[in-house]
Amino acid sequence: MGSMASGCVLEIPTAGAAGDGKIHAMPASDTSPAAQAMQLRVLREMSGEQRILMALEMSLFTRELAAVRIRQEHPEWQETEVAREPLRLAFLPDPLPAGLR
C-alpha cells in the first residue's frame, strides 16, 4: 500500500482500455495532488494529541451517522437496540460476545 502522499489504490475489475477484462489499479481518491500535499502538510504540523483527537472526533461522527441510519431503518427500536446494532454488524457473521447481548 502506498503512503498518504501517493494515495491509496483500488484494484477494480473493469473492461480496461484494451477491453481485456483484467483488474486495473486506479486511484482511490478524488483529491487533487495540490490539495493532498496541503492536507499532508497540515497533518504533519499537528501534534500527536491533535491527530488522536481528530481521529476520535471522526470516529464519533461516523458512529452517530450510523445510529441515525439505524433509527431511520428501525424507528420502533429502543436506544439500546440502536446502540447494539453496530456491534452486531461489526461481528458478523459471528454472534455478539455473551457480555454484549
C-alpha positions as CSV (number, residue, x, y, z in Angstrom):
1,M,0.0,0.0,0.0
2,G,1.3,3.5,-0.8
3,S,1.9,6.3,1.5
4,M,-0.6,9.0,2.2
5,A,1.3,11.3,-0.2
6,S,0.9,8.8,-3.0
7,G,-2.7,7.9,-2.1
8,C,-4.5,4.6,-1.9
9,V,-5.0,2.5,-5.0
10,L,-8.0,0.2,-5.5
11,E,-7.9,-2.7,-7.9
12,I,-11.2,-2.8,-9.7
13,P,-12.3,-5.3,-12.3
14,T,-13.0,-3.3,-15.5
15,A,-13.2,-3.9,-19.2
16,G,-9.9,-2.0,-19.4
17,A,-8.8,0.4,-22.1
18,A,-7.9,-2.6,-24.2
19,G,-11.1,-4.4,-23.3
20,D,-9.0,-7.2,-21.7
21,G,-11.3,-7.7,-18.7
22,K,-8.4,-7.7,-16.3
23,I,-8.2,-5.9,-12.9
24,H,-6.6,-2.5,-13.2
25,A,-5.3,-0.2,-10.5
26,M,-7.0,3.2,-10.1
27,P,-6.6,5.9,-7.6
28,A,-9.0,5.7,-4.6
29,S,-9.0,9.5,-4.2
30,D,-10.6,12.3,-6.0
31,T,-8.3,14.8,-4.2
32,S,-6.0,16.8,-6.4
33,P,-2.3,16.4,-5.8
34,A,-2.1,20.1,-4.6
35,A,-4.9,19.5,-2.0
36,Q,-3.4,16.2,-1.0
37,A,0.0,17.9,-0.4
38,M,-1.7,20.6,1.7
39,Q,-3.5,18.0,3.7
40,L,-0.3,16.1,4.4
41,R,1.5,19.3,5.4
42,V,-1.3,20.2,7.9
43,L,-1.4,16.7,9.3
44,R,2.4,16.7,9.8
45,E,2.2,20.1,11.6
46,M,-0.4,18.7,14.1
47,S,0.8,17.2,17.4
48,G,0.1,13.6,18.2
49,E,-2.6,14.6,20.6
50,Q,-4.3,16.8,17.9
51,R,-4.2,13.9,15.4
52,I,-5.7,11.5,18.0
53,L,-8.4,13.9,18.9
54,M,-9.2,14.4,15.3
55,A,-9.4,10.6,14.8
56,L,-11.7,10.3,17.8
57,E,-14.0,13.1,16.6
58,M,-14.2,11.4,13.2
59,S,-15.0,8.0,14.8
60,L,-17.7,9.5,17.0
61,F,-19.2,11.3,14.0
62,T,-19.2,8.1,12.0
63,R,-20.9,6.2,14.8
64,E,-23.6,8.9,15.1
65,L,-24.2,8.8,11.3
66,A,-24.7,5.0,11.7
67,A,-27.1,5.5,14.6
68,V,-29.1,7.9,12.5
69,R,-29.4,5.4,9.7
70,I,-30.3,2.6,12.1
71,R,-33.0,4.8,13.7
72,Q,-34.4,5.6,10.2
73,E,-34.5,1.9,9.2
74,H,-35.9,0.8,12.6
75,P,-38.0,3.6,14.2
76,E,-39.6,1.1,16.5
77,W,-36.2,0.2,18.2
78,Q,-35.2,1.3,21.6
79,E,-31.9,3.1,22.1
80,T,-30.3,0.0,23.5
81,E,-31.1,-1.8,20.2
82,V,-29.8,1.1,18.2
83,A,-26.6,1.1,20.2
84,R,-26.2,-2.7,19.9
85,E,-26.7,-2.9,16.1
86,P,-23.3,-1.5,15.1
87,L,-21.6,-4.1,17.3
88,R,-23.7,-6.9,15.8
89,L,-22.7,-5.7,12.3
90,A,-19.0,-5.5,13.3
91,F,-19.0,-9.1,14.5
92,L,-21.0,-10.6,11.6
93,P,-21.3,-13.4,10.8
94,D,-20.4,-14.4,14.4
95,P,-22.8,-13.7,17.2
96,L,-22.1,-11.0,19.7
97,P,-20.0,-12.0,22.7
98,A,-22.1,-13.0,25.7
99,G,-21.3,-9.9,27.6
100,L,-22.7,-7.7,24.8
101,R,-26.0,-9.4,24.3
